[in-house]
């Protein structure tokens, strides 16, 4: 399962770097509320993209 996740992150380096930097900014800094809401929306969109791309729960 983790190998599939890392393969997708390596296949899409630009999206992966945005995801990782966005996640660390939200975890370790306190951005303004509106900015954090936009960043959280971007994280949710990227997670939906990964879920569709990975299809982890299919046989």
N, C-alpha and C positions, 0 to 999 in steps of 0.2 A: 504494500500500500504506500509506504513512504517513498519507494523508488519511483512510483508513478507520479507522485507529487513533485519530487525533485526533477524528474524529466520534463514536466510541464514548465516548471520554473526556469529551467535551463533553455528550453525551446523558445520562451518569450522573455528575454532578458530585460527589455524596457518595462514591461508590465510588472515583472518581478521586483525590479528596483523601486518602482513607484509603490508597490505593495509593502515592501520591507521598510522603506523610509517613512511611509504614512503610518504604519503600525508603531514604529519606534517613537515618532513624534507624539502620537496619541497616548502612548504608554508612559513616556518619561518627561514630557513637557505639559504645560497647561496652556494650550492655545485658547484664543477667545471662543465663545460658545458657537457663533455662526460658522467660524472656520472649522471647528471640530465637527460640527454637524455635516459640513460638506465633505470632510475627510472620511467620516464614518460612512457616509453614503457611497463614496468611492470604494471603500473597503468592502462594503456589502455587494456592490456591483462586481468587483473582482472575485469575490468568493462565489458568486453565482456563476461567473464565467468559468472558474476552476471546477465547480461542481458539474457543469455541463460538459466540460472538456475531459474530465477524469472518468466520470461514470463509475464511481467506486463500488456502488452497490448493485451493479448488474452482474449477471453470471458470467 
